[in-house]
Amino acid sequence: MTELEHLDDLTTQVPSRYQDPLTIQRVLHNARTVAVVGMSGNELRASYFVGYYLKRHGYRVIPVNPRETEILGETCYPSLTDVPVPVDIVDVFRAPAALPGIAREAVAIRAGTLWCQFGVINEEGARIAEEGGLTVVVDRCLKIEHARYLGRMHWLGFNTQRITSVRTGLQ
């Protein structure tokens, strides 16, 4: 099985409760502070692009990466437990194997939501967060879901081959 086929197989295993549209909308509307775990200072990386997008749309973005000191003009923290302010969403751009540890930290800081980006699928991590009282979203992009539900799909978009925006007629 190729790596791509393996990812497709994992995607089909994500329980629907982790991708519920009403839950996603509630999270997006109520959150103000997003800690992006694994955020890169490289402008070409998806984590940077998502952080940039969220910041432009009024969210406070807190980069979490032990290899960086500052991203997007914000102090970068080595771990979630070092973040000095309350966090509404922990947005994860790390390998699935890292998720259980990140979930434990998210529970420890009493974050509201553990959001796992495309391909970040780990049952144990989701269970830890859920049992710790967090809302859990798995295998969804925070930027894309924000754009989808707040009508900004045409802004700063990139081809993820995951969703489309069909427009009828001239606008």
C-alpha positions as a Markdown table, in Angstrom:
| # | Residue | x | y | z |
|---|---|---|---|---|
| 1 | Met | 0.0 | 0.0 | 0.0 |
| 2 | Thr | 1.4 | 3.4 | -1.0 |
| 3 | Glu | 1.6 | 6.3 | 1.5 |
| 4 | Leu | -1.2 | 8.1 | -0.3 |
| 5 | Glu | -3.5 | 5.0 | -0.2 |
| 6 | His | -2.7 | 4.6 | 3.5 |
| 7 | Leu | -3.8 | 8.3 | 4.1 |
| 8 | Asp | -7.0 | 7.7 | 2.1 |
| 9 | Asp | -7.6 | 4.6 | 4.2 |
| 10 | Leu | -7.1 | 6.6 | 7.5 |
| 11 | Thr | -9.4 | 9.4 | 6.3 |
| 12 | Thr | -12.3 | 7.0 | 5.9 |
| 13 | Gln | -11.8 | 5.8 | 9.5 |
| 14 | Val | -12.4 | 9.3 | 11.1 |
| 15 | Pro | -15.7 | 9.1 | 13.1 |
| 16 | Ser | -18.2 | 11.6 | 11.9 |
| 17 | Arg | -18.5 | 13.2 | 15.3 |
| 18 | Tyr | -15.0 | 14.7 | 14.7 |
| 19 | Gln | -16.2 | 16.4 | 11.5 |
| 20 | Asp | -19.7 | 17.6 | 12.5 |
| 21 | Pro | -20.5 | 20.8 | 10.6 |
| 22 | Leu | -22.5 | 22.4 | 13.4 |
| 23 | Thr | -19.7 | 21.7 | 15.9 |
| 24 | Ile | -17.1 | 23.2 | 13.4 |
| 25 | Gln | -19.3 | 26.3 | 13.0 |
| 26 | Arg | -19.7 | 26.8 | 16.8 |
| 27 | Val | -16.0 | 26.5 | 17.3 |
| 28 | Leu | -15.2 | 29.0 | 14.5 |
| 29 | His | -17.8 | 31.5 | 15.8 |
| 30 | Asn | -16.7 | 31.3 | 19.5 |
| 31 | Ala | -12.9 | 31.2 | 19.2 |
| 32 | Arg | -10.6 | 34.2 | 19.4 |
| 33 | Thr | -7.2 | 32.7 | 20.2 |
| 34 | Val | -5.6 | 29.9 | 18.2 |
| 35 | Ala | -2.3 | 28.2 | 19.2 |
| 36 | Val | -0.8 | 26.7 | 16.0 |
| 37 | Val | 1.3 | 23.7 | 17.1 |
| 38 | Gly | 4.1 | 23.0 | 14.5 |
| 39 | Met | 3.8 | 26.4 | 12.9 |
| 40 | Ser | 6.7 | 27.2 | 10.6 |
| 41 | Gly | 8.3 | 30.5 | 9.8 |
| 42 | Asn | 8.6 | 29.3 | 6.2 |
| 43 | Glu | 6.1 | 31.3 | 4.2 |
| 44 | Leu | 5.6 | 28.3 | 1.8 |
| 45 | Arg | 4.5 | 25.9 | 4.5 |
| 46 | Ala | 0.7 | 25.3 | 5.1 |
| 47 | Ser | 1.0 | 26.1 | 8.8 |
| 48 | Tyr | 2.4 | 29.6 | 8.1 |
| 49 | Phe | -0.3 | 30.2 | 5.5 |
| 50 | Val | -3.1 | 29.1 | 7.8 |
| 51 | Gly | -1.7 | 31.3 | 10.6 |
| 52 | Tyr | -1.4 | 34.2 | 8.3 |
| 53 | Tyr | -5.0 | 33.8 | 7.1 |
| 54 | Leu | -6.4 | 33.4 | 10.7 |
| 55 | Lys | -4.5 | 36.5 | 11.8 |
| 56 | Arg | -5.9 | 38.5 | 8.9 |
| 57 | His | -9.4 | 37.4 | 9.9 |
| 58 | Gly | -9.1 | 38.7 | 13.4 |
| 59 | Tyr | -7.9 | 35.7 | 15.4 |
| 60 | Arg | -5.0 | 36.0 | 17.8 |
| 61 | Val | -2.5 | 33.5 | 16.5 |
| 62 | Ile | 0.1 | 32.0 | 18.9 |
| 63 | Pro | 2.8 | 30.0 | 17.2 |
| 64 | Val | 4.1 | 26.9 | 19.1 |
| 65 | Asn | 7.4 | 25.5 | 17.8 |
| 66 | Pro | 10.5 | 24.9 | 19.8 |
| 67 | Arg | 12.7 | 25.6 | 16.8 |
| 68 | Glu | 11.4 | 29.2 | 16.2 |
| 69 | Thr | 11.4 | 32.4 | 18.3 |
| 70 | Glu | 9.0 | 34.6 | 16.4 |
| 71 | Ile | 6.5 | 34.0 | 13.5 |
| 72 | Leu | 4.2 | 36.6 | 12.0 |
| 73 | Gly | 5.5 | 39.1 | 14.6 |
| 74 | Glu | 4.3 | 36.9 | 17.4 |
| 75 | Thr | 6.4 | 35.3 | 20.1 |
| 76 | Cys | 6.8 | 31.6 | 19.4 |
| 77 | Tyr | 6.5 | 29.2 | 22.4 |
| 78 | Pro | 8.3 | 25.8 | 22.7 |
| 79 | Ser | 5.1 | 24.0 | 23.9 |
| 80 | Leu | 1.5 | 24.6 | 24.8 |
| 81 | Thr | 2.2 | 24.6 | 28.5 |
| 82 | Asp | 4.5 | 27.7 | 27.9 |
| 83 | Val | 1.7 | 29.8 | 26.4 |
| 84 | Pro | 0.8 | 32.4 | 28.9 |
| 85 | Val | -2.8 | 33.1 | 27.8 |
| 86 | Pro | -6.0 | 31.0 | 27.5 |
| 87 | Val | -6.3 | 29.2 | 24.2 |
| 88 | Asp | -9.6 | 28.5 | 22.4 |
| 89 | Ile | -8.3 | 26.3 | 19.6 |
| 90 | Val | -5.1 | 24.2 | 19.5 |
| 91 | Asp | -4.5 | 23.7 | 15.7 |
| 92 | Val | -2.1 | 20.8 | 15.1 |
| 93 | Phe | 0.4 | 20.6 | 12.2 |
| 94 | Arg | 2.4 | 17.7 | 13.5 |
| 95 | Ala | 2.8 | 14.0 | 12.7 |
| 96 | Pro | -0.1 | 11.9 | 14.0 |
| 97 | Ala | 2.3 | 10.1 | 16.4 |
| 98 | Ala | 2.8 | 13.4 | 18.3 |
| 99 | Leu | -0.9 | 13.9 | 18.9 |
| 100 | Pro | -1.3 | 12.1 | 22.2 |
| 101 | Gly | 1.3 | 14.3 | 23.8 |
| 102 | Ile | -0.2 | 17.4 | 22.3 |
| 103 | Ala | -3.7 | 16.4 | 23.4 |
| 104 | Arg | -2.4 | 15.9 | 27.0 |
| 105 | Glu | -0.9 | 19.5 | 26.9 |
| 106 | Ala | -4.2 | 20.9 | 25.4 |
| 107 | Val | -6.1 | 19.3 | 28.3 |
| 108 | Ala | -3.6 | 20.6 | 30.8 |
| 109 | Ile | -4.0 | 24.2 | 29.6 |
| 110 | Arg | -7.8 | 23.8 | 29.4 |
| 111 | Ala | -8.0 | 24.7 | 25.7 |
| 112 | Gly | -11.5 | 24.6 | 24.2 |
| 113 | Thr | -10.8 | 22.6 | 21.0 |
| 114 | Leu | -8.2 | 20.3 | 19.6 |
| 115 | Trp | -8.2 | 20.8 | 15.9 |
| 116 | Cys | -6.2 | 18.3 | 13.8 |
| 117 | Gln | -5.3 | 19.4 | 10.3 |
| 118 | Phe | -5.6 | 17.2 | 7.2 |
| 119 | Gly | -3.8 | 13.8 | 7.8 |
| 120 | Val | -3.3 | 14.4 | 11.5 |
| 121 | Ile | -5.3 | 11.4 | 12.5 |
| 122 | Asn | -4.6 | 9.5 | 15.8 |
| 123 | Glu | -7.4 | 7.8 | 17.8 |
| 124 | Glu | -5.6 | 7.9 | 21.1 |
| 125 | Gly | -4.9 | 11.7 | 20.8 |
| 126 | Ala | -8.6 | 12.4 | 19.9 |
| 127 | Arg | -9.7 | 10.2 | 22.8 |
| 128 | Ile | -7.4 | 11.9 | 25.3 |
| 129 | Ala | -8.7 | 15.3 | 24.3 |
| 130 | Glu | -12.3 | 14.3 | 24.2 |
| 131 | Glu | -12.1 | 12.6 | 27.7 |
| 132 | Gly | -10.4 | 15.8 | 28.9 |
| 133 | Gly | -13.4 | 17.9 | 27.9 |
| 134 | Leu | -12.2 | 19.4 | 24.7 |
| 135 | Thr | -14.1 | 19.6 | 21.4 |
| 136 | Val | -12.2 | 17.6 | 18.8 |
| 137 | Val | -12.1 | 18.2 | 15.0 |
| 138 | Val | -10.0 | 15.7 | 13.0 |
| 139 | Asp | -8.8 | 15.8 | 9.4 |
| 140 | Arg | -10.1 | 19.2 | 8.6 |
| 141 | Cys | -8.2 | 22.5 | 7.7 |
| 142 | Leu | -9.1 | 25.4 | 9.9 |
| 143 | Lys | -8.6 | 27.9 | 7.1 |
| 144 | Ile | -10.7 | 26.0 | 4.7 |
| 145 | Glu | -13.5 | 25.5 | 7.2 |
| 146 | His | -13.4 | 29.2 | 8.2 |
| 147 | Ala | -13.6 | 30.2 | 4.5 |
| 148 | Arg | -16.4 | 27.7 | 3.8 |
| 149 | Tyr | -18.7 | 28.8 | 6.6 |
| 150 | Leu | -17.9 | 32.5 | 6.6 |
| 151 | Gly | -18.2 | 32.9 | 2.8 |
| 152 | Arg | -14.6 | 33.8 | 2.1 |
| 153 | Met | -13.6 | 30.7 | 0.0 |
| 154 | His | -12.5 | 33.0 | -2.9 |
| 155 | Trp | -9.9 | 34.8 | -0.7 |
| 156 | Leu | -6.3 | 33.6 | -0.4 |
| 157 | Gly | -7.4 | 30.1 | -1.6 |
| 158 | Phe | -5.2 | 27.3 | -2.6 |
| 159 | Asn | -5.9 | 24.0 | -4.3 |
| 160 | Thr | -6.3 | 21.3 | -1.6 |
| 161 | Gln | -8.3 | 19.0 | -3.8 |
| 162 | Arg | -10.7 | 18.6 | -0.9 |
| 163 | Ile | -13.6 | 20.9 | -1.5 |
| 164 | Thr | -14.8 | 23.1 | -4.3 |
| 165 | Ser | -16.7 | 26.3 | -4.5 |
| 166 | Val | -19.2 | 26.3 | -7.4 |
| 167 | Arg | -20.5 | 29.7 | -8.3 |
| 168 | Thr | -23.5 | 30.3 | -10.6 |
| 169 | Gly | -23.8 | 33.3 | -12.8 |
| 170 | Leu | -21.8 | 36.5 | -12.7 |
| 171 | Gln | -21.3 | 38.2 | -9.3 |
